[in-house]
Amino acid sequence: MNKKEYIKGLIYGGLAFIIWGLLPLYWKLVKALNPYQVFTHRVFWSVLFVSVVMIYKKQFKDFLVLLKDKNNWLMTLGPAFFISINWLTYIWGVNNGFVIETSLGYYMNPLVLTLLGAIFYRERLDRLQAVGIGLAGIGVLIKVFAYGDVPVLALVLAISFAVYGLLKKKSKFTSLTGLGFETVIVGIPATLIIVFTEVTGQGIQGNLHPSFWLLIALSGALTAIPLLLYGEGTKRLPLKVVGFLQYIAPTIGLFLGIFVFNEPFSMDELVPFLIIWAGLICFVVSQVRMLKN
């Protein structure tokens, strides 16, 4: 293991999940638009932001060449589809009062990601990591079976983002060009939808203050930056470690849901989270030991 690259991966991945954890604060600010409109703007402004970054890094001409190969488009359809499902579900959940359940989805995600890592990359878990995954699984099962609450929203978030992570690890593109392809694919229909809503008077123009354009444009940077960091992190880390880092975002989201957005959080909700946190502690101890070797 290249320890220097491993530590870089931890930094990139950690920063990505901190930003993602704080995103509900932003999505609440743009709640004046419905979740579907927010999603289309998120994609549109992400395309522009990524294009500017590529121009700055002098990669835009190379990207245009890649766009001419239809095989590249086909390879990117999968990641683009799954990240779109994840984005739309997450925005809908936050703006409809389900911040705590979205956090549960991202707590569940490492279970799916670790399973995919074992299947496709034959990544082995040490004893503490296995215990951590087991405890997290028990926490999820308690919520589903003991309390009769099937967290559909959380399941969609967990599965869509885990599959996205797997596909990104297999991608031959750099993090920047890969994200460029993903946003262009989804950005084409998103742009058409934005034009339609604005022309028909259902968008920002005439309904909201002009400054809202600046606020919603920020979604491009807040989308692209953590995804770029995440892409760099996954290329340097085993999927099981990426899975561990993903506990950062839902923990932040959980506290936001309870203490900032005042969503209900009973003992029935607390018990599964406590068990999942016990699993997280096992993961932390495992990673500390790994770095010391």
Summary of the structure (lengths in Angstrom):
residues: 293
radius of gyration: 19.3
end to end distance: 10.3
largest distance: 61.7
contacts: 989
relative contact order: 0.21
helix: 82%
strand: 0%
